[in-house]
Amino acid sequence: MTDTPPEITTIGSRIAYRNRWLQVREDEVQRADGSRGIYGVIEKPDFAVIVPVEADGSLHLVEQYRYPVGGRYWELPQGAWEQAPEADPIDLARGELREETGLVAGRMVHLGHLFLAAGFANQGYHVFLAEDLTRTETALEVEEQGLVTRAFPRAEVIDMIRTGRIKDATTVAALSLVDLHQPI
């Protein structure tokens, strides 16, 4: 973030839509040149994405039906606690890992924070590397019906990205952060 003056100033704001998971805000704005317009912003709490890595380098993924895109896709475990948006990101990551995969990590490393879609949403996500894994029971939420989890060799995960079996940009970005911190 820089200390330069904003290029766009908010003149007014209203909530256009709200539900349990998000709200859509419509802002009346003034640009640096004095022209006015509107800006729609989706507001959602930050989430955690977890890269669970076994000692042999295999990665645990989850597959679930994603309603907005009408299909089942493999991705890294991830999620938010809408009822507790102020939760510590590491607690969120540990909770989501156990909930979706039944895994508990003996070691969690925070790799960074990224924005999901800075052009229209304020939501970001914390990326965690999870190692020293032990298995327990999953605790899926009702929205996660049909979610399955499985470990894949790293080379197969890369091939899944190349062939479109993995289309989740968060997963691809998180794996890139892992590689920047410590190749697996």
C-alpha positions as CSV (number, residue, x, y, z in Angstrom):
1,M,0.0,0.0,0.0
2,T,1.3,3.5,-0.8
3,D,0.9,6.8,0.8
4,T,-0.3,8.5,-2.3
5,P,-3.8,10.2,-2.3
6,P,-6.6,8.0,-3.6
7,E,-7.3,8.1,-7.3
8,I,-11.0,7.5,-6.5
9,T,-13.0,9.2,-3.7
10,T,-16.2,7.8,-2.3
11,I,-19.0,10.3,-2.3
12,G,-21.8,8.0,-1.0
13,S,-22.5,4.4,-0.4
14,R,-25.4,2.0,0.0
15,I,-25.8,-1.7,0.6
16,A,-27.5,-3.2,-2.5
17,Y,-27.7,-6.8,-1.2
18,R,-26.8,-8.7,1.9
19,N,-27.0,-12.4,3.0
20,R,-25.1,-14.6,5.4
21,W,-22.0,-15.0,3.2
22,L,-21.6,-11.6,1.6
23,Q,-22.9,-8.1,0.9
24,V,-22.8,-6.0,-2.2
25,R,-22.1,-2.3,-1.7
26,E,-22.7,0.3,-4.4
27,D,-20.6,3.4,-4.1
28,E,-20.9,6.7,-5.8
29,V,-17.4,7.8,-6.6
30,Q,-15.4,10.7,-8.0
31,R,-12.3,10.0,-10.0
32,A,-9.1,12.1,-9.9
33,D,-10.2,14.0,-13.1
34,G,-13.5,15.0,-11.3
35,S,-15.8,12.7,-13.3
36,R,-18.3,10.7,-11.3
37,G,-19.5,7.1,-11.5
38,I,-20.5,4.1,-9.5
39,Y,-18.5,1.2,-8.2
40,G,-19.9,-2.1,-7.1
41,V,-18.0,-3.9,-4.3
42,I,-18.5,-7.4,-3.0
43,E,-17.6,-7.6,0.7
44,K,-16.7,-11.0,2.1
45,P,-14.6,-12.0,5.0
46,D,-11.1,-13.3,4.3
47,F,-10.6,-17.0,4.1
48,A,-7.8,-19.5,4.5
49,V,-6.4,-21.9,1.9
50,I,-4.4,-24.8,3.1
51,V,-1.7,-26.8,1.2
52,P,-1.6,-30.1,3.0
53,V,1.7,-31.9,2.1
54,E,2.5,-35.5,3.1
55,A,6.1,-36.5,3.9
56,D,6.4,-38.1,0.4
57,G,5.4,-34.8,-1.2
58,S,1.8,-35.7,-2.1
59,L,-0.8,-33.1,-1.8
60,H,-4.3,-33.4,-0.4
61,L,-7.1,-31.9,-2.5
62,V,-10.8,-31.8,-2.2
63,E,-13.4,-32.1,-4.9
64,Q,-16.8,-30.6,-4.6
65,Y,-19.7,-29.2,-6.7
66,R,-19.3,-25.5,-7.3
67,Y,-22.8,-24.1,-8.0
68,P,-21.8,-20.8,-9.7
69,V,-19.8,-22.7,-12.4
70,G,-22.0,-25.8,-12.5
71,G,-19.4,-28.4,-12.0
72,R,-17.2,-30.5,-9.7
73,Y,-13.6,-29.5,-9.5
74,W,-10.5,-30.4,-7.5
75,E,-9.0,-27.7,-5.3
76,L,-7.0,-27.1,-2.1
77,P,-9.0,-27.2,1.1
78,Q,-10.3,-23.6,1.8
79,G,-13.0,-21.7,3.6
80,A,-14.1,-18.9,5.8
81,W,-16.0,-18.6,9.0
82,E,-18.7,-16.1,8.2
83,Q,-20.0,-16.4,11.8
84,A,-16.5,-15.4,13.1
85,P,-14.8,-13.2,10.5
86,E,-12.4,-11.9,13.2
87,A,-11.0,-15.4,13.8
88,D,-7.3,-15.9,13.9
89,P,-6.3,-17.0,10.3
90,I,-4.3,-20.0,11.7
91,D,-7.3,-21.2,13.7
92,L,-9.4,-20.8,10.6
93,A,-6.9,-22.8,8.6
94,R,-6.6,-25.6,11.1
95,G,-10.4,-25.8,11.4
96,E,-11.0,-25.9,7.6
97,L,-8.3,-28.5,7.1
98,R,-9.9,-30.8,9.7
99,E,-13.5,-30.1,8.6
100,E,-12.9,-30.8,4.9
101,T,-10.1,-33.5,5.0
102,G,-10.1,-34.9,8.5
103,L,-6.4,-34.0,8.7
104,V,-4.6,-32.3,11.6
105,A,-1.3,-30.6,10.9
106,G,1.5,-30.8,13.4
107,R,3.1,-27.8,11.7
108,M,1.4,-24.9,9.9
109,V,3.4,-22.2,8.1
110,H,1.8,-18.9,7.0
111,L,3.1,-18.3,3.4
112,G,1.3,-15.0,2.7
113,H,-1.9,-13.1,2.1
114,L,-3.4,-12.5,-1.4
115,F,-6.5,-10.8,-2.7
116,L,-9.1,-13.0,-4.5
117,A,-10.4,-10.4,-7.0
118,A,-9.2,-6.9,-6.2
119,G,-11.1,-5.4,-9.1
120,F,-14.6,-6.1,-7.5
121,A,-14.2,-7.7,-4.1
122,N,-12.4,-6.8,-0.8
123,Q,-11.9,-10.5,0.1
124,G,-8.4,-11.8,0.6
125,Y,-7.0,-15.1,1.7
126,H,-4.2,-16.4,3.9
127,V,-2.2,-19.3,2.5
128,F,-0.8,-22.0,4.9
129,L,1.5,-24.9,4.3
130,A,0.3,-27.9,6.5
131,E,2.8,-30.6,7.3
132,D,3.2,-33.5,9.7
133,L,-0.3,-34.6,9.0
134,T,-2.4,-37.1,11.0
135,R,-5.9,-38.3,10.1
136,T,-9.1,-37.8,12.1
137,E,-12.8,-37.5,11.1
138,T,-14.1,-34.9,8.7
139,A,-16.9,-32.5,9.9
140,L,-18.5,-31.3,6.6
141,E,-21.0,-28.5,6.7
142,V,-24.4,-28.9,4.9
143,E,-23.1,-26.8,2.0
144,E,-20.3,-29.3,1.5
145,Q,-22.4,-32.3,0.8
146,G,-20.6,-34.6,-1.7
147,L,-17.2,-33.2,-0.9
148,V,-14.5,-35.9,-1.3
149,T,-10.8,-35.7,-0.4
150,R,-7.8,-37.5,-1.8
151,A,-4.0,-37.2,-1.9
152,F,-2.2,-36.9,-5.3
153,P,1.4,-37.0,-6.3
154,R,2.7,-33.4,-7.0
155,A,3.3,-34.3,-10.6
156,E,-0.3,-35.3,-11.0
157,V,-1.5,-32.1,-9.4
158,I,0.5,-30.1,-11.9
159,D,-0.9,-32.2,-14.8
160,M,-4.4,-31.6,-13.4
161,I,-3.8,-27.8,-13.7
162,R,-2.5,-28.2,-17.2
163,T,-5.5,-30.3,-18.3
164,G,-8.1,-28.2,-16.6
165,R,-9.2,-30.6,-13.9
166,I,-8.1,-27.9,-11.5
167,K,-9.5,-24.5,-12.5
168,D,-9.5,-22.8,-9.1
169,A,-7.2,-19.8,-9.3
170,T,-6.7,-19.8,-5.6
171,T,-5.3,-23.3,-5.7
172,V,-2.9,-22.3,-8.5
173,A,-1.8,-19.2,-6.7
174,A,-1.3,-21.0,-3.3
175,L,0.9,-23.7,-5.0
176,S,3.0,-20.9,-6.5
177,L,3.5,-19.4,-3.1
178,V,4.6,-22.8,-1.8
179,D,7.2,-23.0,-4.5
180,L,8.4,-19.5,-3.8
181,H,9.0,-20.4,-0.1
182,Q,10.1,-23.9,-0.4
183,P,9.9,-26.2,-3.4
184,I,8.0,-29.4,-2.7
